[in-house]
């Protein structure tokens, strides 16, 4: 009988094994690990200790983050990379190939973290006040401790808070109870590469302590759905990474030339990320496009997530039924392509949802704002008379058009995070480029420093 691993909290001064544990289960219902849950008082004490600690020099921090990224791909805490990636896939349902690419994305982002934060620094603002000779602006932290309420939908989301660590923040990570393996491994790797326990912590909590965890830190990065967005709206100390609602607009040329871009935008990363397209707008008649897109996506093979060739995410059977039921309840006249049942049970337990394409009859249909955690896309007709209104409130818009005025409107719109022009999938990202703005825009501020003569005449 195999021993179930225990993921203990990695506190600011010790490892904490709680009597309260939460089982981390795979999509097939198997127990993969036990997660120690820390009480609110322990989390508060850890954050207080981190706030009192001083960060290492910038160059040391950056070098050690890069080293931790390289170590992440080797053995950490006695766990080889292959074993770790299979645990992540089984827990989250994210296809193994996507998890493997995420591991490499963590390494790349760690290697580039110095350049990433330098790119975010405003021009004319220095990173070290000692370099100011007379008068100048210096980039400084808005706080000392960043709390991260992490998601479990995709391992690569953990690349973001490495930038906070590079900027001198002490980072406290509350992992998703769905997939705690990635942050646990990353915190272990950072510590093995020289970060002190009071610099970066792994603090699992229950939901009751989660809000207290956010409120105790100086700033917080919170991942969540519409409920989290509503809860923290208006708080300047909390940055919420909510639904992406990314979209593709095809307003130029024959749509047949762009199906590959849409297929990639919808199904890349298994369709699990906020940068996956959940809506497509077509200039003109959309029926033929929707049918071709459905035909292409129907060719994806259903496999367990830990299979090397898996493409689609998996869920517990109960959650898969609930997602499909919700989708059908929201059709409201939309045509589901292909017809029939989307849910396909897996022999080993759990289920996969086949890709879904829903054809709508107008660009202002409310379903265009629905985002689901598998390849599900809503397709609607669009014309230039509709303008950019159907594309607003999107993390990324891929705009296939040569209309300069339209592109200008998309880029200037304050509710659109990123604009990809031409055949660039919505999920395409690179280290150093902002995801939803630079994280450093939230973490840092510019401060004036002036030097004068200390002598009195």
N, C-alpha and C positions, 0 to 999 in steps of 0.2 A: 504494500500500500504506500503510495507516494505521500511525502510530507507536504502539507499546504504551507507555502511561504508566508511569513508575517512581515508586513510593511509597517515598521514602527515610525513614529514621528521623529524627525530630525530637528531637534530644538536648538535654541541659541546657545546652550551650554551642555546639553546632554541628549541622549537618545531616550525617547519616552515610550514605554510600552503601557498602553492603557488597558484597563479591565473592560472598557467599552470598545467593541470591535464591530466592523461592518464587513460582511462578506463581499468580495469582488467576484462577480459571477460572469462566466462566458455567455455568449448568446445561445449556447446549447444547454444552459442551465447548470453547468459544472462550476464548482467553487475553485477559483484560481489563486486566491490569496485572502488573507485577513488583514484589514486595515485598522490600525489603532486610531481612535478618535480622541482628540485632545479636548479637555474642558476649556471653557472660556477664560478662566483665570490663568491657565497655563499659556494660552495664546497671548494674553495681555502681557504677561511677564516676559515672554520671548520677544515681543515687539518692543517693549521698554528697553530690554538689554541691547537689542539691535540699534535702537535710536541712540543709545549712549556710546556705541562703538564708532570708531573712526574708519573711513574707507582707506584702502591701500592707495598708493600713488597711481595715477591714471595709466601709465605705461605698464605697470605690474598687473593691474586689473585686466587690461586688454590682452596681454600675453597669456595670462592664466585662463581666461575665457577661451582663447583659441586652443590652448592645450587641452582643456576639458572637452571641447568639441571633437578633437581628434581621439581622445580617450573614449568618448561615447561610442565610437565604432569598434572598440575592442572589448575587453572584459572589464566590467564595473561591478564591484561588490560581489565578485565571484560568478556573475551571470554573463555568459557570452552573448554577443549581439544577436545571433540567430534565435536563441532561446527567448531573449527579451522581445524581439519583434513578433514572435509567435504568440507570446502572452498578450501583447498589445492588440494584435489582430483578433484573438479569441475574445478578449474583453470588450473591445469597442465595436467589433463587427466590420471594421475598416479592412478592405482587402490587403493581403500580405504585401503585394507589390507596392501599394500606396504607402504602407508603413515603412517599407525599406527605403523608398525615396524620401520619406520624411526624415529618417535617420541621417541621410546624407545632406538634407536641407539644414538640419541642425548643425552639422559639421561646417557646412559652407557659411552659414550665418555667423557662427562663432568665430570663424577665421576672418570674416569681413567686418566684425563688430566695430573695430576702431574706425574704419572708413565710413561705416554707416552713421555713427554718431557725429563724425566730422561733417558729413554732408548735410546734416540737419541743423548745424550751428549757423546762425544768421551771419551773413557777410558783414565784416566790420566789427564783429564781436569776438573777443578772445576767449580762450578756454582756461587761461591761467592769469590771475591778476598780477602776478609778479612781472609779467611781460608788459604791463602798462607803464610807459615812461612818464607821461604827464597826465593826459586824460584819455579815457576810453571806456568801452563797454565790455563787460565780462559776463560770460554765461554761467549761471549758478543754479543750483537745485532749488526747487520749490519746497522740498521737504527732505527727510532723511530715510524714511522707511516706506517702501511701496508694497502694498498687499495685492496679491494676484489671485483672483478667484477664477481658477483655470477651467477650461472646457474639456470635454472628453471625446469630441467628435473627430479630431484630427491631431496627430502628435506634433506636427510642425508649428502649431500655434505657440509652442513654448519657445520658439526663436525670439519672440517679441521682447520678453522681459530680460533677455540677456543684455539688451541695450541699456536698460535701467541699471543693471549691475555695472556695466562699463562706465556709466556716468557717475558712479559713486553711491548710488542708492543701495541700502541693504534691502534685500527682497525676501518677503515671506510668501510662500506659495501654498495656497489651499487647493489641493488637487481635486479633480472630479472623482467622485466615488465610482464612476463608470470605468475610468481608465487612469489609475494613479501611477502606472508603471513608468511612463515617460518622465514626468517631473521627478519622481523618486530617483531614477537613474541619473538624470541631469544634475540634481543637487549633489548626489554622491560623487559624480565626476568632478564637479567644481570644487568640492572639498578635498578630493584626492589631489587636485592640482594646486592647492594652496589657499583656497578661500576658507576663512575661519567660520566656525559654527555661528558666530554672531553676525555674519555677512549674508548668509543665504540659508533659509530654513524650509522644511517640508512639514506643514501643519494641517493634517486632515481634521476636519470638524464635521459635526452634524449640521443640519440646516438651521437649527436654532442659534448656533454659535456663529454662523457664517456672516450675518449682518454685523454682529459685534466685532468680528475679525476685520471687516472693512472699515468700521467706524474708528477702531483703535489706531490704525496706521495713519501716516500723514497724507498719503495719496493711495488710490486704489485703481486697479485695472480689473474690470469685471466683465466676464463673458456670459452671455445669456440671451434669452428670447425677448419678446415684446414686454413681458412682465418686468424683467430687469431694467429695460430701457425706461419704463414708466416709473419704477421705484426710485431710480437715481436721477431722473430728469431734473435739470436745474442745479445739480450739485457740482461745484467747480473742482472738488477734490476727488471726484470719481469719473473715470473714463469708461464708458460702457461700449463693448464690442458686441453689437446685437446682430439681428438678421441682416444678410447682405442684399437680398433681392436683386442680384445682378441680372443684367439683361443684354440681349443682342438686338440691334436694329439693322435690318438689311434694307437700305434705301438706294442701292446703286447696283446695276447690272443684273444678270440672271442669277436667281437665288441658288440654282444648281451648282454654281461655282463656289458657294460658301457653306455648303452642307457640312463639310469636314470640320470647319471652324466651329459650327454650332454643336455638332456631335461631341467634339472635344470639350467645349465650354460646359455642356450639360453633364457629361459622364466622367471627365477628368477628376482625379482624386476620389473616384467612386461616387461622385455626386454629393459628397458629404460636407463640402466646405462652403463658407459664406461667399466665396468668389465663383462658385458654380452658377451658371445661368439658370434661372428659374422662369424666365419669360423671353419670348422672341417676338419681335414686331416686324412685319413684312410689308413693304410698300407694294400695295396691290393685293391680288388674290392670294390668300394664305392657305387654302385647302390643299393644293398640290404639295406645297412645301411641308405641311404638317404630316401628310401621309408618307412622304419620302423620309422624313426625319424618324417617324415611328418605325418604318421598315428597317432603317439602318440600326436603330437602337434595339430592335427586336432580335437582331443577330447576336447580341451579347449572351454568352454562355453562363448559366447559373451554376455556381460552384461554392463550396464552403469557403469562408473568408481566408482561412489559413492555407488554402490551395495556392500554389505558385501562379496559377493562371487566373485566379479570381479577379473580377473587375467590379462586381456589385457589392455593396455593403450588406451585412446580415444583421438581423435583429432577433430578440426573443420572439417566440410565436405570438405571444400576447401583444407585444408592441407592434409587430408587423400587421396583425389584424386591425389594431386601433388606427394605425397610419392609413391603411387602405380604406377603412370605414370613413375616416375624416375626409380623405380625398373625394370619395364618392358623394359625401354629404355636401360638398362645396361645388359640385359640377354646375348646378343651376343652369342647365341648358347647354353646357359645353359638351363637346363630343370627345369621349375618351378613346384614344387610339393606342394600341389595338384594343378591341373589346375583350370581354372575358375577365377572368380572375388574374390579378397581378401577383398575388402571394403564391410563392412556391416553397413548401416545407423542405428542409434539408434532412437527409437521412440520419445525420448525426445529432439533430436537434436544432431548433431555431428555424428561421425562414429568411428568404430573400424576396424582395419586391422587384419585379421586372420593371424596366423603364416605362414611364408613362408620358404620353403626349396628349394634351387636351387642347382641342381647337375651339376658340372663342370667336364671337362674331363682331366684336368691337374693341377698340384699343383702350377704352376707359372701363372695361370690365373689372370689378373688384378682385377677381381671382388672380390678377396679375401681381398682386402683392403677397401671394401665398408662397411660402418656401418650405419644402419638405426635405427630410434627411436622406433622400435617395434620388436617382436621376428622374426628376419629374419636372416637366416644362409646359408652360401655357403659351399657346401660339395665337396671335391676333393680327388682323389686318391693320395697316397704318397708312396714312398719307401725310404729305407735308402740311396740310391744313390742321392736322392734329398737333403739330409742334412737339415740344419736348415734354409736355405734361405727363404722358404715359411712361416716360423714362425717369422721372424724378424719384428721389428717395431710393437710390441704387448705390451699392458700394462700387460696382464697376459697370460701365456701359461699353460694350464693343460696338462701335458705330461704323458700319460699312457704307460709306457715303463719300461723295466728293463735294458736298454742299458746305462751303466754308462758313457760311452764316450759321448753319445748323451745328457744326462742330464748335464754333465759338460759343453758342448758347449752351451747349452741353458742358464745355469746360468752365464757363463762368457760373453755372448753376451751383448754388451752395449746398444742395442736397445730394449731389453726385460726387462720390469719392474719387473715382479714377475714370479716365476715358482712354480706351484703346481704339485706335483708328485703323480700319482695314481688317485683314484676316489675322487678328491677334486674339486668341481665346481669352475669355474673361478671367480664367484662373492663372494666367501667366504673371509671375512675380519674380523679382530679383532682389538680392541683398542690397541695401543702400537706398532703394526706392521706397517711398512711403506706401503703406498698406491702406490705411484710412487716415491720411496725414502721418507725419513722422511722430512716433511715440514721444520723442524728445520735445515736441511742441507743447505737450501736456506736462512733461516732467521738469522743464527748465524755464528760466526767464533771463532776460538781459538786465544787467545792473550797471549803473555808471560808477566808475572809479576815477577819482582825480587825485593827483599828487601835488603837494605844495611844499614850499621851503619851510622846514621845521624851525629855522632860526628866526628870532625877532630882531628887527633893526630899529 
